[in-house]
Amino acid sequence: MFARTAGLELTYIPYKGTAQALPALMSGEIPAAVLTLNDLGTAVQSGKARILATTGAKRSPQYPDVPTFKESGYDIEGLAWYALYAPAGTPKEIVDALSRAAIEAIRQPDVKQRLEPLGLDVTGLGPAELAAIQRADYDKWGP
């Protein structure tokens, strides 16, 4: 999306995950990468990586001096998110119980205090809200 918006031709290099991409970025093997703020924390603090822009609607509280892509003139907005899943066909009462327990846990003050410094916006949403987010993200990023 960045390449298209910026009118650039970029080469996509598929790494299996951050564990392979981050060292490639820090060593100069690749000139740039799209990673989560959580993944970049140590590399940024050590001066081995620099965040150029974030994809959020607003600046990250952890990196208030880093502009968003929109502030930088690119119409890009999107967030990474984490979710808890159960196998298809799991009875609704079990899904609901798991959801309630997960939301209660994630909203505990001590859990939020540990996750927010990692760049995570702790919300705790239920299955219907997650389904809506997934559908909107698929419609936006799928094409």
C-alpha positions in Angstrom: 0.0 0.0 0.0 2.9 2.4 0.8 4.6 1.7 -2.6 1.3 2.3 -4.5 0.5 5.5 -2.5 4.0 6.9 -2.8 4.4 5.9 -6.4 7.4 3.7 -5.6 8.5 0.4 -7.0 9.5 -1.7 -4.0 10.6 -5.3 -3.8 8.7 -7.5 -1.4 10.9 -9.9 0.5 8.8 -12.5 2.4 10.4 -13.3 5.8 8.9 -15.9 8.0 8.5 -13.4 10.7 10.0 -10.6 12.7 12.8 -12.9 14.0 14.2 -13.0 10.5 13.2 -9.5 9.3 14.5 -7.5 12.2 18.2 -8.7 12.0 18.1 -8.2 8.2 17.0 -4.6 8.8 19.6 -3.9 11.5 22.4 -5.4 9.5 21.5 -3.4 6.4 20.6 -6.5 4.3 17.3 -4.7 3.6 16.8 -0.9 3.7 13.3 -0.9 5.3 10.7 -3.1 6.8 7.1 -2.8 8.0 7.0 -4.1 11.6 5.0 -3.5 14.7 6.1 -0.9 17.3 6.3 -3.7 19.8 8.8 -5.6 17.6 11.0 -2.5 17.1 11.4 -1.4 20.7 14.8 -2.7 21.5 16.3 -2.0 18.1 15.1 1.6 18.3 16.3 2.1 21.9 19.8 0.7 20.9 19.9 3.0 17.9 20.0 0.1 15.4 16.7 1.0 13.8 14.6 4.2 13.3 10.9 4.5 12.9 10.0 6.7 10.0 6.2 6.7 10.3 3.4 4.8 12.0 0.2 3.5 10.5 -2.1 4.6 13.4 -4.7 7.3 13.2 -2.8 9.2 15.8 0.8 9.2 17.0 2.0 6.5 19.3 2.3 7.5 23.0 5.5 5.5 23.1 7.0 7.4 20.1 5.3 10.9 20.1 7.9 12.4 17.9 7.3 9.9 15.1 4.7 11.1 12.6 1.9 9.0 11.2 1.9 8.2 7.5 -1.1 10.5 7.1 0.8 13.4 8.7 3.7 12.6 6.2 1.3 13.0 3.3 0.4 9.3 2.6 -3.2 8.1 2.9 -2.3 5.0 4.9 -3.9 3.9 8.1 -4.1 0.5 9.7 -3.2 -1.2 12.9 -1.9 -4.6 13.9 -4.1 -6.5 16.3 -4.0 -9.7 18.3 -7.0 -12.0 18.9 -7.9 -15.2 20.7 -9.5 -17.9 18.4 -11.2 -21.2 19.0 -11.7 -24.0 16.4 -14.7 -23.7 14.1 -17.7 -25.3 15.5 -16.9 -24.5 19.1 -20.2 -24.2 20.9 -21.3 -20.6 21.5 -21.5 -20.9 25.3 -17.8 -21.9 25.3 -16.8 -19.1 22.9 -18.7 -16.7 25.1 -17.1 -18.0 28.3 -13.6 -17.8 26.7 -14.3 -14.3 25.5 -15.5 -13.0 28.9 -12.5 -14.5 30.6 -10.0 -13.0 28.1 -11.7 -9.6 28.2 -11.6 -9.6 32.0 -8.0 -10.6 32.0 -6.8 -8.1 29.4 -8.6 -5.2 31.1 -6.9 -5.8 34.5 -4.8 -2.8 35.4 -1.6 -4.7 35.9 -2.0 -6.4 32.5 -2.7 -3.1 30.8 0.4 -1.6 32.5 2.6 -4.3 31.1 1.2 -4.2 27.6 0.8 -0.5 26.9 4.5 0.3 27.1 5.0 -2.3 24.4 3.0 -0.1 22.1 -0.2 -2.1 22.4 -3.6 -0.3 22.8 -5.4 -2.7 25.2 -9.1 -2.8 24.4 -10.6 -6.2 25.0 -13.3 -6.7 22.4 -15.8 -9.5 22.0 -16.4 -11.9 19.0 -18.8 -9.6 17.2 -16.5 -6.6 17.4 -13.5 -8.7 16.2 -15.6 -10.0 13.3 -16.4 -6.5 12.2 -12.7 -5.4 12.5 -11.6 -8.5 10.5 -14.2 -7.8 7.7 -13.2 -4.2 7.5 -9.5 -5.0 7.4 -10.1 -7.7 4.7 -12.1 -5.3 2.6 -9.3 -2.7 2.9 -6.2 -4.8 2.7 -7.4 -7.8 0.7 -7.3 -6.2 -2.7 
